[in-house]
Amino acid sequence: MEEENRKASVPALDKSLDIIEYMMLVNKPLSTKDISNALAIPIATTYRIINNLEYRGYIRQVKYQSGSYVLGFKFLQLSESVKKQLNLNVVALPTMRELADNTGHTVNIGVLQNDGVLYILQELPSTPVSIIAGLGVVISLNTSAIGKVLTAFLPEMEQYRFLKVTKLLSKTENSIIEQNKFKKELDIIKTQRFGRDNEEYAIGISCLAAPIFNFAGEAIAAIGITGHTRDYENETIFLKLKNEVMSAANNISRGFGYLG
């Protein structure tokens, strides 16, 4: 297959893509000579490709630095087009269905909404638990595995400001309402890349969640499962559930261009 791909390659196109990718990597104005030397492409060939890319809007000359080029605004248009195609429903739903089937648990995808968590997608197994948060209902982030995960993966200063104005509510005796204790749990979640709700929303019910990343490595949502606590207290079952959730999160993240 690799040999076939090499035979099918188009030299001029390969060189054009090499130039674009190099400019993206270096991320500073480059002259035709800079590019030619770096990529070992003949200067005349480089010049022709640069002119064509500039004409098509993929690169542009820097006004204050004559003869130097940066990536063009065409990539902004392409980026917006890609974003529109990356619809969360389309990317996530097949994986959510598979996760519900494999675990027998209710599957949710949620995002931060003001100072709480909003479940925006939900997939039910054949026999769902009766106590689950519904779609469109904002719940306290400290009583939700999804909320914990999303808070844990906020940029440091944003997380600090967020926690400073967010009230941690108590739903059960297990709910974490002390800021310092909650922050410690967030640090653990960020390290292990998953979080759980240990009967903090409802007694007898537990959850597991993992972050969904986009192409820039930002946690844009989180996917979680909800089921009976007895499953989470069994070490073998818990390990299986954790692996299933993290695998689902990784699969959806790849659908959004995440390569980490």
N, C-alpha and C positions, 0 to 999 in steps of 0.2 A: 504493500500500500504506500509506504513512504517513497519507494522508487517511482511509483506511478505519479505521485504528487509532484516529485521533482521534474518528471517529464512534462507534466501539464503546466508547469510554471511559465509565466510570461516575463522574460528578462526586464523589459522596460517597466512593467508594472511592479515587479519586485524591487527595482531600484527606486521607483517613486515611493513605495511604501517604506523602504529602508530610510529614505530621507525624512519622511513624515515622522516615523517612529524615533529617529535620532533627534529631530528637533523637539519632539515631545519630551524625550529623556533629558536633554541638555537644558531645555527651558530658558534659553536666552537668545538674543539676536545672533544670527550666524551669517557669514558671507558665503558666496558660492564656493570660494576657495576653501573656507573652513570645512564645508560639507564634503567637497571633493576629496580633501586630504583625509578626513576622518573615516570616510566610507570606501576609500580607494576606487572612486568612480571617476573616469576621465573628466576633465574640467569642461570639455565641450558638451559631453552628455549631461553632466550636472546642470550646466547652463540651460540646455533645452528643457530639461525636466522642471527646473525652477520656474522658467517662463510659463510653462503650461500650467503648473500648479497655481501660480499667481493669477493667471487668466481665469482659472476655474474657481478662485476664491479660497483655495486650501492653504495658501500662505500669502503673506503681505509684506511689503517693504516697510521698514521702520523709518518714519518721517525724519526723526532727528539723527539718524545714523545711516546715511546713504550707502546703498549696496548691501545692507544687512536685512535679513528676513526673520519673521516669526510666523507661527501658525495663524491662519486666517479665520475670519468669522464664520466661514462655512461650517466649521466644526461645532459652533454653537447651535446652528440649525439642525445638524445631525444629532447632536446631544438631545435636543428637545424632542426630536422625532423618536429616538430610542426610548426616552422617558415615557412618552405617550403609549408606546407599545408594551412597556413593562407594567401592565395592569396587575395589581396584587391578586385580584380574583383569578385571572388567567394563570398566573405563575404558581399560586399557592394551592388552589383547590384540589388538584389531583393528588398532591402530597398530603394534604389534610385528610382526604378520604382514605388514603392508604394508612396513615397514622391511626385514624379512628378504627379501621379494620384490624390492624396489627395489635393494638393495645386494648380495645374494648372500652376506651375512655372518650369522653367528650373533648374535642379539639377546638381551641380558640386561637385567633390571632388578634392581638390588641396593640394599641398605640397610646401614648401619653396624651391626655386631654385635660388642659388646665392643671389642676393638682391631683388628678386621678387617672384611672385607666379606662379606656373605652374599648370594648370588644367589637370589632368591625366584621369579623368573619367567624362562623361557627359550623362545625361538622359533628353530627351526632352519630354515635355507634348504634347498634341494634337495640341495646338496653342501656340508655343513658342514666346517669345518676339524677335524682330529682332536684337536688339543690345546686343549681348553677346560675351564674350571672347571665342575664339575657343580653342579646345584641342591643347596642345603643344605650346601655345603662353604664354610667360612670361610677366606678367603685374605688375605694381608697387604695392607693398604690401599695401600702405596706401590708395589705391583706391579700395581695395577689402575687403569684409567682411571676406573672408577666410584668406587673408593675415594678417589682423588685429588679428584674433583669433590665428593663428599660432605664430605670434610674441608675443602676450600677454602671451602665455603658454611656451615660451622659459625659460630655467633656468635663474635666475636673471643676473648672470655675462655674460652668453652667449647673452642674450637680450641686455645688455649694449654694448657689443662689436659689435653686429650686427647693432644696431641703429647708432653707432658711424661712421660706414663706409657706411651706406645705405642712398642714396639720396631719399628724399620724393618728388615725382613728382606731378605736378598739371595737372589733366585732365579736371576739371570743376572748377567753382568758389567755390564749396563746398569742394574740396580736402583739406585735412589737411596737410600742408607742414611745420608747425612749430614743431620742435622736442619736446618741452615741452608740447605743447597741445596734440600731438600725444601720448606721454607717459602717460598722464593723462587718455586718452581714453583707452589705453591698460590696465591700472589698473582697470578701471570700467569693461571692458570686462572679465578680469580674475575673478572678483568677481561675476558677473552675469552669467558667463559661456556661453555667446553668444555675437556676434558682428554684426554690420550692416554697410552697405554702403548706405549713404543717398544722392543719386545722386552725388556721388564722382567720379564715373567712366563715367557716362553718364547721362545727364539731362532726367528726366522722368523714369529712371530705378533705382531700389533699390534692395538690397540684405540682406539676413540674413544668418549667419553661426554659427556653433558650433563645438567644437573640437572632434576628434576621438582619443581615448586613447588605448594604448596597455596594456598588462598584467602588465607592470612595472609602469603604470601611466604616460607614456610619450605621449605627443600629437604628433602622427605620421602623421596626416593629419587633414583636416577639411572638413565638408560637408556644402554646402550652397545652397540657392535657389535665383533665379533672376526673378524679375517680375516688373510690372508697379508700380510706386510710389504710385498711388492712393490706392492700397491695403495696403500699409504700413502706410498710413495716417489715415486709418479707424481703430480705437482702437480694435474693436471686431475681425476684420480680422487679424490684426497684432498679437494679442494674439494667435489666432489659428495657424498662420504661425510659430510663435516662438515655440509653444509647439510641432508642427509637426517636426520642424528641430531638436530640442533638443532630442525628442524621437528617431528620426532616428539616431542621433549621438550616443546616448546611446546604441541603438540596435546593431550598427556596432561595437562599442567598446566592448560590451560583446562577440561578435564574435572573438575578438582578446584577450579574456581572462581577460578583465578589470572588476574588482569587486567593484570599488569605487562607 
